[in-house]
Amino acid sequence: MSSALVAVALSLVSAVAYAAAAVAQERLAARGSGAGLLRLLGTGAWWMSVGLNGGAAALHVAALTYGPLTVVQPLGALTLVAAVPMGARLAGRRVGAAEWRGTALTLLGLAALLVTASGPAPHRVLSLTEALAVTGSTAALVGVLARPGARPGLRHATASGVASGVASALTQTVTVAATDRTGPVLSPPVIVVALLVAAFATGGLLLSQTAYRDGLGAPLAVVTLANPVAAAVIGLALLGQGLRGGVGGVLLALAGAAVASWGVVVLTRVPRPVAAQAGAHPVAVVLALEPRTGSAEPPLAAGRPDPGHLTPLSGGSAEAP
């Protein structure tokens, strides 16, 4: 089996595991949107999602040893394919037409990016200077995206995707450097880059947990799009992983990016089901009302008798026996 096929197979299994982890995170976020990190650490569901993410990451690392970033990263879009119906199934509802349309557009665009990707098994790595420059600029960008403000879910999702994409690029540097047998496996630069990988991977996981408080479809689509874009920028700019097809390939890649972006926009416009909202009142769920849209029961008017006491019969008097 060729190295490219091995990379694709490992990426497929990794995507399914990432999808299961994303669904678990979203359901956990929906049950307790205000839960802090310490409370999450004491939750079994959180550790299950961490385990799924860890297994998916291990498969992803293995795929990166056989294929370039420009091939492996776009295959992560299959996470979206698996997660949207999986999340709907667990929520007891059907996937809506808009969700299918947004998912299809996102995948179509990323497929166009994948078609233009080329390259053999990776052999170039980032130098320590390049790795530090990438991590510094990425940390600054993540800090801007994670600031308090409007639409935190999508901004946190973008930050999560960027952090995860950079972690993948750094991971490929670690795996190639550790397996090329031209130097010590645990050289100081490799150790430093491995620590950076751990930091960005952890940051991406926590940012995605915050993003999923707004639902699953749109934040996951943003993560799915931002991840390969961030990794591809590093692969194209620093690792010599080009696009095939010349000018036509570049145009196809740009068109694919535009279509995938439109798919993300479609998913962001899908209203979150009431049943999935944290704290939704059961009656509001049954009547398909948004929480807090029903009018409150009017208070008792002044002078009205308290219903907890007996009142005199109309037209008569209440005389003591």
Salt bridges, closest charged atoms under 4 A:
GLU26 OE2 - ARG272 NH2 3.80
GLU99 OE2 - ARG93 NH2 3.00
ASP306 OD2 - HIS309 ND1 3.72
